[in-house]
Amino acid sequence: MTDRDSMVRKINAALDHIDKHGDLSGFASTEQERQTLISAATAQGLLTWNEELKRHELSKIARKWLDAFYHRRPSSAR
């Protein structure tokens, strides 16, 4: 697995965690890691900031991204 593949998997897992829990608490081991993941996902248009709720949310693109990532694999690989 390449470093890029590893980062893609990490971002996918982070997006899934944000979708389920609303933030990266309990996911990212450091503030630096949290900021790196948030920055990478935001730069790709995968996260948006909800000012009213004061939290990041998955964009429509992120929902499609996760659906493609998790559903393209055989069910035995999940």
C-alpha positions in Angstrom: 0.0 0.0 0.0 1.3 3.4 -0.9 1.4 6.5 1.4 -1.4 8.0 -0.8 -3.5 4.9 -0.4 -3.0 5.0 3.3 -4.0 8.6 3.5 -7.1 8.0 1.4 -8.1 5.2 3.8 -7.5 7.4 6.7 -9.6 10.2 5.3 -12.4 7.8 4.5 -12.3 6.5 8.0 -12.3 10.1 9.4 -15.3 11.0 7.2 -17.1 8.0 8.4 -16.3 8.9 12.0 -17.5 12.5 11.5 -20.7 11.2 9.9 -21.4 8.9 12.9 -20.1 11.1 15.7 -20.1 14.7 14.5 -16.4 15.3 15.0 -13.0 13.5 15.3 -13.0 13.1 19.0 -11.8 9.7 19.8 -10.4 9.2 16.3 -7.5 11.5 15.8 -4.6 10.8 18.3 -3.3 14.4 18.2 -4.5 17.9 17.4 -2.1 17.9 14.5 -3.6 14.8 13.1 -7.1 16.2 13.5 -6.1 19.4 11.7 -4.4 17.5 8.9 -7.4 15.3 8.3 -9.8 18.2 8.4 -7.7 20.3 6.1 -7.2 17.5 3.6 -11.0 16.7 3.5 -12.0 20.3 3.3 -9.5 21.0 0.5 -11.1 18.2 -1.5 -14.6 19.5 -0.9 -15.6 16.6 1.4 -16.4 18.7 4.5 -18.2 21.9 5.0 -18.5 24.0 8.1 -22.0 24.4 9.6 -21.9 27.8 11.3 -25.3 27.2 13.0 -24.2 23.9 14.6 -20.5 24.9 14.9 -19.3 21.7 13.4 -18.1 20.1 10.2 -20.5 18.1 8.1 -20.0 15.8 5.2 -20.7 17.4 1.8 -22.8 15.7 -0.9 -19.6 14.8 -2.6 -18.3 13.1 0.6 -21.5 11.0 0.9 -21.1 9.8 -2.7 -17.3 9.2 -2.0 -18.0 7.1 1.0 -20.8 5.2 -0.7 -18.5 4.4 -3.6 -15.6 3.5 -1.3 -17.6 1.1 0.9 -19.9 -0.4 -1.6 -17.5 -1.1 -4.4 -15.8 -3.8 -2.4 -17.1 -7.3 -2.0 -19.2 -7.7 1.2 -16.6 -10.1 2.6 -14.0 -7.2 2.6 -16.1 -4.9 4.8 
